[in-house]
C-alpha cells in the first residue's frame, strides 16, 4: 500500500523511465479521487502506449544483448550502423511483438523471415557485443591471433544466445565435456 503520488511516480519510472510531470500527477490525483481503480488502469494504459515504454524496456534488453555504439577492445571505434538494431528493439517493445517472434528474429531471422526487414534487423543481437577490431581487421585470419579472435567472436555469440534464451551458462563447455 502506498499513497497515489508515490504510486504514479513508481509506475512512471518503471514503465517509461521518466518521472511524471506535475500536470500528470495532478490529473492522476483528480482521477484517483473519483475512482482509484479506473485511475490506475488509465495510468498504466497511458504509460504502456507511450514511446518511452519501448525505450525503457529496450534498455534492459540491450544490456542482455551486450549492445554498444562502439566496438570495445583496444580501438574502441564507433559502430556507425549499430543504431538500427537498437531502434528495432525499441519498436518491438512498443508494438508489443510476441516474445516468441522476437526470439526467432534475433537468432534466425534471416532464415525464418528472409523477406521481412525485422528478420535481418533482429540479427543485430548476434553482433551487438564487443568486437575485436584489431583481431578481425588488422591481423590476417591466416595468423594464430586472427584465428583466436574469430574463435572468441563466435564463442561470444553462442554464449550470449545460451545465456539469454536458455537461462544457463555455457562457457564451461569450452574446456569441459561433462554435463
C-alpha positions in Angstrom: 0.0 0.0 0.0 1.2 3.5 -0.8 -0.2 6.9 -1.5 -1.3 7.8 -5.0 1.6 10.3 -5.6 4.2 7.6 -4.9 2.2 5.2 -7.0 2.3 7.3 -10.1 6.0 8.1 -9.6 6.8 4.4 -9.3 4.7 3.4 -12.3 6.2 6.2 -14.5 9.8 5.4 -13.6 9.2 1.6 -14.1 7.3 1.8 -17.3 8.6 4.9 -19.0 11.9 5.6 -17.2 10.9 9.2 -16.6 9.2 11.0 -13.7 5.6 12.1 -14.2 5.1 15.8 -15.0 3.4 17.9 -12.3 0.3 18.1 -14.6 0.3 14.3 -14.9 0.4 14.0 -11.1 -2.4 16.5 -10.7 -4.6 14.8 -13.3 -3.9 11.4 -11.8 -4.8 12.6 -8.3 -8.0 14.1 -9.6 -8.9 10.8 -11.3 -7.9 8.9 -8.2 -10.4 10.8 -6.0 -13.2 9.8 -8.4 -12.3 6.1 -8.9 -8.9 4.7 -7.8 -9.2 1.6 -9.9 -10.0 3.4 -13.1 -7.3 6.0 -12.4 -4.7 3.2 -12.0 -5.9 1.4 -15.1 -5.9 4.5 -17.3 -2.4 5.5 -16.0 -0.9 2.0 -16.8 -2.5 2.0 -20.3 -1.2 5.5 -21.0 2.3 4.6 -19.9 2.3 1.4 -22.0 1.2 3.4 -25.0 4.0 5.9 -24.6 7.0 5.6 -26.9 9.1 5.9 -23.7 7.9 2.5 -22.7 9.8 0.8 -25.5 12.9 2.9 -24.7 12.8 1.9 -21.1 12.2 -1.8 -21.8 14.8 -1.8 -24.5 17.5 -0.5 -22.1 17.2 -3.8 -20.2 17.2 -6.0 -23.4 20.1 -4.1 -24.9 22.1 -4.8 -21.8 21.4 -8.5 -22.2 22.4 -8.3 -25.9 25.7 -6.5 -24.9 24.7 -3.7 -27.3 27.1 -0.8 -27.7 27.5 2.0 -30.2 31.3 1.2 -30.2 33.3 -1.9 -30.7 35.1 -2.0 -27.4 38.6 -3.5 -27.0 41.8 -1.5 -27.7 40.4 0.5 -30.6 37.0 1.5 -29.4 35.8 2.5 -32.8 32.3 3.8 -33.4 29.8 1.4 -35.0 28.0 3.8 -37.3 25.4 1.1 -38.2 24.6 -0.2 -34.8 21.5 2.0 -34.2 19.1 0.0 -36.5 19.2 -2.9 -34.0 18.6 -0.5 -31.1 15.6 1.0 -32.9 14.3 -2.4 -33.8 14.3 -3.4 -30.2 12.5 -0.2 -29.1 9.9 -0.6 -31.8 9.4 -4.3 -31.0 8.5 -3.4 -27.4 6.3 -0.5 -28.4 4.4 -2.7 -30.9 4.0 -5.4 -28.3 5.7 -8.0 -30.5 5.3 -11.5 -29.2 8.3 -12.8 -27.3 8.4 -16.0 -29.5 8.6 -13.9 -32.6 11.2 -11.6 -31.0 13.4 -14.5 -30.2 13.1 -16.1 -33.6 14.1 -12.8 -35.3 17.1 -12.5 -33.1 18.5 -16.0 -33.5 17.4 -17.0 -37.1 15.6 -14.1 -38.6 17.4 -14.3 -41.9 16.3 -17.9 -42.4 12.8 -17.7 -40.9 11.7 -14.3 -42.2 14.0 -13.6 -45.2 11.7 -11.1 -46.9 10.9 -9.1 -43.8 13.1 -6.2 -42.6 12.8 -7.3 -38.9 14.2 -10.7 -39.9 17.5 -9.1 -40.7 17.4 -6.3 -38.1 16.9 -8.7 -35.3 20.1 -10.5 -36.1 21.9 -7.5 -34.5 21.5 -9.5 -31.3 24.3 -11.8 -32.5 26.7 -9.0 -33.4 25.8 -6.4 -30.7 28.6 -7.4 -28.3 32.2 -6.4 -28.2 34.1 -6.8 -31.5 37.9 -7.0 -31.7 38.8 -4.6 -34.5 42.5 -5.4 -34.4 41.9 -9.2 -34.3 39.4 -9.0 -37.2 40.7 -6.3 -39.4 44.4 -5.7 -38.8 45.5 -9.3 -38.1 45.0 -11.7 -41.1 43.0 -14.8 -40.4 46.0 -16.9 -41.5 47.8 -16.0 -38.3 47.1 -17.6 -35.0 46.0 -14.3 -33.4 43.5 -13.8 -36.2 42.1 -17.3 -35.7 41.9 -16.8 -31.9 40.0 -13.5 -32.5 37.5 -15.2 -34.7 37.1 -18.1 -32.4 36.4 -15.8 -29.4 33.9 -13.8 -31.5 31.9 -16.9 -32.4 32.2 -18.2 -28.9 30.7 -14.9 -27.6 27.8 -15.2 -30.0 27.0 -18.7 -28.9 27.5 -18.0 -25.2 25.2 -15.0 -25.4 22.4 -16.9 -27.1 22.6 -19.7 -24.5 23.0 -17.3 -21.5 20.0 -15.2 -22.7 17.5 -17.7 -24.0 18.3 -20.9 -22.1 19.0 -19.3 -18.8 22.1 -21.4 -18.4 25.7 -20.6 -18.9 27.6 -22.5 -21.5 31.1 -21.1 -21.1 32.4 -24.1 -19.2 31.8 -26.2 -22.3 34.8 -24.6 -24.0 37.1 -26.7 -21.8 34.9 -29.4 -20.4 32.9 -32.2 -22.0 30.9 -33.3 -18.9 27.3 -32.3 -18.3 
